[in-house]
Amino acid sequence: MRVYARVLRSGGFGRLWLGTSVSTLGDGMTFLALSWLVIDRGGTAQLGLLGVCFTAPVVLGGLAVGPLLDRLDKRALLIGDSLFRAACVASVPLAAALGEVPTTLPFVVAGVYGLLKMVPLAAFPAAIPQLVDEPDLDGANALESLSFSVATVVGPAAAGILVGTVGAPTVLLIDALTYLVLAGAAATLRTPLPPRRSRPTDGTAGQPLRTVGRDRVIVTTTLAFMLFNVAEGMLLLVVGPWLVKHELTGGAASLGLLVAAMAAGEFTGAALAGGGHLGRASVRRIGLCQVGAALSVLPVLDVARPPVVAAAFFGVGLLSAPMTVWAQSLRMRRIPPELHARSFAALRTLMQGTPPLGAALAAPLLTHAGLATSVLTMTVLAGAPGLHLLLRPDDHVPPGARRATSAR
């Protein structure tokens, strides 16, 4: 707890962390609200399309975010992004108030969300080394993961209740307000967050992917996360809602509880990793957790016992969160600071761009092959790369790599 208290007192990190936590809370509510709007109208196929809209534009948006972070103040970028997305999400409750929500509008909102998703996902971690000292990176990265986990525990669970009481459009209005909270938090930062002006001396300026591509640790962990995210995209975007609709009871509330169970696991895992209770970041530990998370998917098959299904979601979150914390700390320590912005944007774009493959794969698998085949596919996709990391760890620091330093 001392680590977390110290990090939260580091400059403006605490305020920015709070703003992103509130905004993530709204995002968790929005995913469920849009999913419920779509599944009531179009069934499994439309749900898969929504999942693709949520995630596929991430690749296009991520390609633009890196250059923007190299040229613009991260604080200003976060404010502009938050204000624009607040207006976009608010269009659904506005349309509902004026009459009826157009059939295509949820997909448009999901597409905008996916297109701009990398703005906070790249800007906030790129700002962390400028807001905290190097020894506190694990704690700061754990807090970022914790904020996501806590928000997604409360968000889906609250949305599951609110959708049934006040309706999905009102839930989306709440999300629009959370974007305004993030914009306000970023505006309160007293110190700008400009791009790093220093340049590498080895000719790697403007070539972050080529530079990072020489680091086998970064490459192998990124590929492992990309495959893991395919499996997680299957589970969260399609299989979870399909289970609630066809196998479990409770409607939207049950879907919220499943997502909240995973987020509760993520909260626990991130807290343990960031506090040092699971050791310092290493490739071997990442691989071990990834294999465990993959095996945790298997109890989803026990649909006759909903608590077992919820426990499976919890287990996936519990073991996947340390992976995220450790991998992000490894990147911050191994990648030169002047390459952080573009590298984080590029790497997170690669990783966040694979869930749509899972969403597109899960719908036909469920329809034509059934739940068992879908679950086994998720387990193999998530577990095989983790096994590779576990059996072939590579923790060396590449020549010329520089550790992140605070720029406060």
N, C-alpha and C positions, 0 to 999 in steps of 0.2 A: 504493500500500500504506500510506503514511503516513496517508492519509485514513481508511482502514478501521481502522487501529490506534488512531487517536485516538477514533473513534466508539465502538469496543468498550470503551474505557476510560471512556466517559461514564456515570457513575453506574451504575444497574442495567441499562442497555441491553444490555450484553454477556451478562449472566445470562439475561435474558428472551429475547434472541435465540437463545441456545443451547437453552433449553427449547423454544421454538417450532420450532427446527430438528429436534430429536429427535422431537417430536410429528408434524411433517410427514413425517418418515421413515416413521413407523408408518402414517400415512394413505396414503402411496404403496404400501405393502405391502398394506393392507387393500383398496384398490380392486381390485388384481389378484386377491387371494385370493377376494373375493366374486364378482368377474366369472367366475373359473374355476369356482367352485361352481355358479353359475347356468348358464353356457354348457354345462357338461357335462350339466345336467338338462333345460334348456328350449330351447336353440338361440338363434337371432338375435332372435326376438320377445321372449323373456324377458330377453335382454341389454339390449334397448332399454328394457324396463320398469325394469330395475335402474338404468340411467342416469337415467331420469326420477326414480326414488326418491332417487338421490344428489343431484339438483340441484333438482327442483321445490319441495321444502319450504324452500329457501333464501329464497324470497320471503316466506313467512309468518314464518319465524324472524327475518329481517332487519327486519321491521316492528317487532318487539318489542325488538331489540337496542339501537336508538338511544335510546329512552326509558330503558332500563336503564342505559346508559352515562351518561346525564344525571343519574342518581340514585345509582348505586352506584360504589364504588371499583373500578377496572379490575382491580386485583390480585385482589380477592376474587372478582370475576366469573370471571376466568380459572381460579382454583382450583376453584370450584364446578363450572364447565363440564367441566373436565378429569376430575374425580373421577366425575361422572355418566356421561360418555362411556366412561370406562375400564370401568365396570360393564356398560354396554350392549354394548360390543364383546366383552367377556369372556363374554357369555352364549352365544356361538357355540361356543367351545371347551368351555365347561361342558356344553352340550347334547350335544356330540360325545362327551365323556367319560362321560356318563350313558347314552348309547345312540345316538341318531341326530339329526342337525340337522333340525328341522322345515323343510318346503319354504318356508314364508313368512318364516322368521327372517332370512335374508340381506336380504330386502327391508325388513323392519322396521328392522334395523340401519342399512341405507343411508338409510332415511327419517329416523332420528334424527340421523345424521351430517349430512344436508342441512339439517335443521331448526336445528341448532346450529352450522352451519358459520360463520355470520357472527360468532359471539362472538369467536374469536381474530382473524378477518379484519378486524373493525372495532376491537376493543379494542387490538390491538398497534399499528396505525398511528396511532390516536388518542392513544396513549401516547408515540409517538416525539417529538413536539414538546415534551413534558414531560421528556424524558430527554436530549435533545441540543440543541445550539445551532443557530440558523437556517442558518448557512453549511454545516453538516454534514448537512442534510436529504437531499441527493442521495446522499451516502455511506450514510446510515442506510437510506434506502429501497432502495438497491442491495443492501445486506446482507440486508434482508428478502427481496428477490427471490432473492438468492444462496442463502439458507437453504432456500428452497423448491426451487430448482433442484438443489442438492447433495443434498438429502434425496430428491428424486424421481429422481435418477440412481441412488442406492444402493438406495432402497426397492423400486422395481419389479424391478430386476435381482436383488436378493437374494430378493425374493418369488418370482420365476420359478424360482429354484433351490430355495428352501425348500419351495414347494408340491409339487414333485416328490419331495422327500426326506422331510420331516416332515409334510406335509399342510397344507391351507388353515386348519383350525382352530388349529393351533399358530402359524401366521403371525398370526392375529388375536389370539392371546394376547400375542404380542410387541407388537402395536399397543396393547393395553390397558396394558401396562407403560410405553410411551412417553408416554401421557397422564399417568401418575403423575410422570414426569420433569418435564413442563411445570408441573404443580401444585406440585412442589417448588421449581422455579426461581422461580415467581411468589411463593412464600411467603418466599423469601430476600431479596426486595427490602426494603431498609431504609426506603424512603420510600413512603408510600401514593401511589396514582395517582387522586386524587379527580376528579370532574367539574369543569370550569371554572365558577367561580361568577360571573364577570363576565357582563354582559348587554349586547347591542348597544344603542345610544342612538337608533337609527333606526326602532324599532318592529318589528324583525325577530325578536325573541325568540320562540322556539317555532315559527318558520316557516322552518327551514333550507332546505327544498326550494324555497319561494318565493324566498328570498334567492339561493340558488345558481342558480335558474332564470333569473335576470336576467343571469348571466354566460355569454355565448355560447361562450366557450372551454370551460367546464366542460360545458355542454350538448352541444356538438358532439363533443367527445372521448368523453363518456359514451355517446352514441348509437353512435359508431363502435366502441367497445369491446363494446357489447351485440351488435352484428351479428357482430363478429369472434368473440365467444364462442359464437355459434350455430354457426359453422363449426368452431371448435375442439371444441365438444361433439360434433359429428358425427364428427370425426376420432378423438378419444380414446376416446369412450364406445362407439362402434359400429363405425366403419370399421376402426380398428386391430385390435380383437379379431376382426372378421370376416375381415380379411386373413390373420391367423395361423391361423384355423380352416380357411379354404377355399383360400388361395392360397400361403401360405408354409409352411415346415416348422419344427419345433422346439418346438411347443406353447407352454406358458406361458412358457418361457424366452425365446422369440422375442418374445412380447408385452412382457415386461419389458424386453427390449433396445430395442424401438421407443420405449417410453415413456422409457427412460433416455436414448436418443439425443436426444429432444426436450428433456429436462431438461438434458443436457450443453450443448445449444445455448443454453438459457436462462441457464445458469451463465456462459458466455462472454459473452453479450450484456449481462447485468446487470453483470458485472465491468467491461466497457468503458464502459458508461454511467455507473456510479457513480463510477468513477475519473476522469471528465472526458475520457476519450479520444475520445468521440463528440460532445463539446460539451455545452452547458447545455440544460436542458429547453426545448422549443419545440413549437408545434403542427405546424410544417412537418416537423420531424424525426420526430414521431410518425407523421404521415401517410406519410412516405417508408418508414419501417420497416413500417408496416401493409401497404402495397402489396407490398413485398418478401416479407413473410411469406405473403401470399396466393398469390403466384406460386410460392413454395416448395412448395406443396401438390401442384402438377402432377406432379412425378416419382413420386408414389405410384402412378401408372398403370403404371409399369414393374415389374410384379409378377414378371417373369421374372428380375429382378436384385435380390435382397433388399438388397444394400448401397446401391443407389440409393434404395430405399424408406426405409431408415434415414437416409440423407442428407437426404431430404425432411423427415422428422421433426426432424432436427437443424436444418435451415434455418428451419423454422417457429419453433422455440424461440429460435434465435439472434436473429431479427429481432423477435420479439414481446416479449422481455424488456426491451429499452430502452424500448419503449412503456409498459410498466407502471411502470418507474422514473420516467420523465419525467412521466407523467400524475399520479402520486401526488405528486411534488414540486410540480407546478403547483397541485394542489388545496390542498396545505398552505400555499402562499404566497398563494393568491388568496382562500381562505375564511377569514373571521374566526375566531380561535382558539376563541371560545366556542361556535361552531357546528360545530367539528370532529367531535365524537362522533356527533351525529345525521346530519350530512352524510356522513361516511365510511360509516356504517351504511346510509344510504339509497342512496348511489351504488353501493356495492359490492353491495347487494342487487339493484339494477337490473341490474348487469353479471353477477353470478353467477346471476341468475334466468333467463338466456337459454340456457345450455347444454342444459336439458331439451328446448327446442324443436329443437335440433340432434339430440339423441338420438331424439326422436320422429320427426323428418323422415328421418333416415338409414336406419332399418330398412326402411320401405316403398320408399325410393328404391333401396336395394341389391337388394331382392327383385324389384321390378317394372321398374326402369330400368337397373340395373347399376352397376358401379363407375365407369365413365367419367362418367356423368351426375352421380353423387354427388360426384366430385372437382371437376367444373366448377361445380357448385352451391356447394361450399365456397369455391372460388376467387373467385367473384363476390360472395358474401356478405361475405367477409373483405376483398376488395380495393376494392370500390366506395366504401365510406365512407372508407377510407384515401386514395383518390384525391381525394375531396372535401376532406379536411384538407390535403392537399398543395397543391391548387390554390387553396384559399381560406383561408389561414392567418389567424388573428386572435389576436395575442399581447398586445393591450392589457390593462392592469390596470384592472378596473372601478372606478368612483368609490367611495370609502369602503372598499375592500378593505384589510385589514391583514395584514401579514406575520406568520408564526408566530414566536413567540419562545420561548426556553427557559424552563421553569418549575422548573428544578432547584433 
